């Protein structure tokens, strides 16, 4: 399963927080999990 989270708005939207909570729940459900949080500056 692949889950992506994105938004065209900048900061304070909570994308990283939501991604972390989803990753924790995936691990609790015994799913292999890789979380990559990318902040593109530019």
C-alpha positions in Angstrom: 0.0 0.0 0.0 1.3 3.5 -0.9 -0.2 6.6 0.7 0.7 10.1 -0.3 -0.2 13.4 1.3 0.1 16.7 -0.5 -1.1 20.2 -0.4 -0.5 23.3 -2.4 -0.6 25.4 0.8 2.6 26.1 2.7 3.3 25.5 6.4 0.8 24.9 9.3 -1.4 22.5 7.3 -0.4 19.5 9.3 0.8 17.2 6.5 3.8 15.9 8.4 1.7 15.3 11.5 -0.9 13.4 9.6 1.8 11.4 7.8 3.4 10.4 11.2 0.1 9.3 12.6 -0.7 7.2 9.6 2.8 5.6 9.7 2.4 4.7 13.4 -1.0 3.1 12.7 0.5 1.1 9.8 3.2 -0.2 12.1 0.7 -1.1 14.8 -1.2 -3.1 12.1 2.0 -5.0 11.3 2.5 -3.4 7.9 6.0 -2.6 6.6 6.4 1.1 6.7 8.7 3.7 5.3 8.0 7.4 6.0 9.7 10.0 3.8 8.9 13.6 4.6 10.1 16.0 1.9 10.0 19.7 2.1 10.9 21.2 -1.2 12.4 24.7 -0.9 12.3 26.9 -3.8 
